[in-house]
Amino acid sequence: MKPQTATSKGRRVTAILPSMHSVDTAFLRRLRARDERAWFELWEAFGPVVRGTLYRWGNGRLGEETLRDLTQDTLAALTDSIERYDPQRGVRFSTWLLAIAKHVLGDEMDRRYAQKRGSGRRGASLDDTWMGQSRDPKPDELYERRIMAAKVHSAIRAAQKRSEFVHFEAYRMRVLESRGGREIGVQLGISEPTVTRHCQRVREALREELRSAIEQFSFTDDERVEPDRAGLAAEDAAFDDALGEIWRAQEELLAADLSAQMRARGGRS
């Protein structure tokens, strides 16, 4: 896969958009073949997003154990229906995933209302009480932003695994924590120019891993150009700014998810 180029302020920069993309991707084939590693990669990336969306829909009415069960049920339903996903229709994978999550939550609410009815009158639907929308899932800006952030986070994890510890720490502190080069050099015991070189090396790895993540988790043209619109095809400084902003937003989501799980465990002890 060859990266394309884009122009930013008169300079040519590496773009994220793959030059060619087959709808029947290797990753989709792995999912359809029930490759456990592929499903783990998918859920490691998007599981927290699904859980966070279910939490928002629940408006505080769903306990942590229920959220965990519904998230797992969404994955199970996704596994059972993967053969029917057809990106050639132009449907985003994220929209399809959202539809499954909403269906799973709707079943849960129908079950709860059925237990309370008794009078023969059907209880209020999920849409009537919480969503106020039709049953067609309509991803909002927050959901799509988190889906995009999940892909970026996956790329960062992959780049960290392939980078030397000191190299990645230099980049993490400089870009993701917005710390100065001199401070980083003192803490890591290296010179400030070495910090710059380490950051450049990690940045190159991140660009490669980001292209791989977009190729792996994006199946429509609209999804594949999204990173470019987010500023991730820009020159180095702008790339770092865009990446850092997306990374911090995803870290907040993951931290909130972990905090909720810890509170739930504490409440059961």
N, C-alpha and C positions, 0 to 999 in steps of 0.2 A: 504494500500500500504506500503510495507516494503522497506526501503532504502537498497541498496546494499553497500558493502564496497570495498575500493580500498587501495592500498599500496603506501605510499609516504615516501621514505627514511627509510624504515623498519617499519613505523608506519601505523596502520590501520586507515583509515579516512572514513567518511560517503560520499557515492557517490550520485549523483543526479539521475542517471538512475533508473526509477521505475523497480521493479522486475517483474511486469506483466503490460501489457497495452492492452486494447481492442481497436481495430480500431474504433468501434462504441462507442466512448466515451460519457459520460454524457454531456459534453460541446457541442459536435457536435449535439447530440439530442436536446439540448436546442436551438441551432441555427436553426435547421431545424423546430423546433416548433414555430419559430418566437418569442422566449423569448426576450423581449425588454432589460432586464437586461444583458443577455448574449451578445447581440449585442453591448450594451454600453461598456461592459468590453473589447470586442474585439477591438472596435474602439478607446477606451481610450488608449489601448496598442499600436496599429499599425497605427492609423490615422496619427500621425505626421511623421511616416516613409514613408507612401504613399505620403503625401503632399511634403515631402522633395525630394522624388524620382521624382515626377512630376515637381518640380521646377528645378531639375538638367536636366531633359530631355528637359525642355523648354528653357534652356540656357538663362534665363533672358527675354524671349519673352512673358511669361504668367504673367498677372497681378494677384494681390492678390485675387480679386473677382473671376477670372477664376479658380485659383488654388483651392479656397474653393468649387466652384461648381463641379469641376472635382473630388475632393476628395469625396464629397457627392455622386456624380454619381457612383464612384467606389464602395462605400458602398452599394448603391442601386442595382448595378449589382451583387455584391457579394451575397446579400440577395436573389436575384432572381435565382441564380445558385448554391446555397449551396447544393441542393439535388444531384447535379452531381459531387460534389467533392468526389473522391474515393482515400483515402490514401493507399489502398492496392496495388495500381499501383506504389507506391514508390515515388509519386510526393509530394514534400514538400508543405505545406500550403503556405509558403512564396513565392514559385515560382508560384503557382496558383494565389495568390493575385497579384503578379507582372504582370501576363498575363492579368488579368482583368483591371488593371490600364492602361496598355499599349493599350488595346483595346479601353478603354474609351477615352484616349488621341488621339488615331488614328481617332476615330469618330469625335472628335472636330476639328482636323486639316483638315479632309476631308470636313467638313462643311465649314470651312473658305476658303479652296481652291475653293470649289464649288461656293462660292459667288464671287470669283475673276475671274473665268475662262472666260465664255462668248464666247470663241472661239471654244468650243467643244473639246479642248485639255485638258486632265486631268492635274491638277497641280502636282507638285512633291509630293511624299509621305512623310510621317513622317520619315520613315527609310532612305530615300534618303537624306533628308535635315539635320536631327539631329542625328539619331542613327547610320547610316552606318552599320546596322546589319540586319539579317533576322527577320521575324516577330515572331520567337520563342523567348520568353523572356529568357535572359541569366543573371541571378542575378550576380552582381559583388560582390567583397569582401566587399565593403562599405555597400551595401544593406543588405547582410547577417549579417554583424556585427551589424547593427542598429536593425535588427529584433531580434537578440539575446539580445541586450541591452534593447529592449522594454520589453522582458520577465523578465529580471532582475529588471528593473524599476518597473514593476507591483508587483513583489515580495517584493521589498523595501517598496512600498506604503502600501501593506497589513501588513507587519511587523510593520510599523510605527503605523498603526491603532490599533494593538493589544498590543502595548508596552506602558508603562508609559512614560510620556513626558520627564522626566529627564533621564530615561534610554536610550531612543532613541537619545536624544540630545548628550549624552556622546558618543554614538557610531558614530553618524553623525560627530561630531567634530573630534573624534579620527581617524576614518577610511576614511570617505568621504572628510574631509577637512585636514587630515594629521597633526593635532595639537597634542601637547604633553599632557601626562596625568596630569602633574602638572598644566599646564595652564587651562585645562578643569576643574580640581577640584576647582581651585580658582574661575572660572567664574560661576560654578554651585553650589558652596558652599558645596562641598563634598570632602572627602579624595581621594588621588590617588588610593589606593586599591579599594575604592568603585567604582571609574571610571572603573577599570578593571572588577569588578563583573558585573556592568551594561552592559558593552560591551559584556561580555560572554553571558548574558541573551538574549540580542538583537540578537547576532550572532546565537544562537540556534533557535530563532524565524525565522530568515532570512533563515536558512537552510531548515526549514520546509516549509516556504512559497515559496521558490525557487523550491522545489520539486513539490509543488502544481501548480505553474505557468508553469513549464515544462510539467507536466501531462496535464494541461488544454489546452495549446496552441501548443503542439507538437504532431504530428500524425504519423510520420515515425520514423524508427529506427535511421536514420541519424540525425534527429533533436533532438532526445532524448539523444544522447550521446554528443552533442555539448557542453553543460555546463561542462562536465567532461574534455573535451579537452581545455576548456577555463580556467581551473584551479579552478573551483568552487567545486571540490570534495576533495580539499586539506585540510591539517591541518590549524589551525586557522590563523596564520600569512599570509600564502600564499593565503588562502581564502579571507582574508580582502584586500590584495593587488589586487587580480583579480577583486573582487567586486567593489572596489573603482575606478579602471581604467574604468570598463564598465559603472559605474554610471556617472562618470564625462563626458564621451563621449555622453551619452544620454542626460544629462543636457544641453550640448552645443547645441544639436539638438533642444531641446524643447525651449531653450532661443532664438535661431535663428528664430524658428517658431513664437514665441510670438512677437519678434521684428518686423518681416515682417508684422504681422497682425496690430500692432500698427502704423506702417508707413502707411499702407493702409488706416486705419481709419483716420489718420491725414491728408492724402491727399484728403479725401472726405469731410473734414469739412470746 
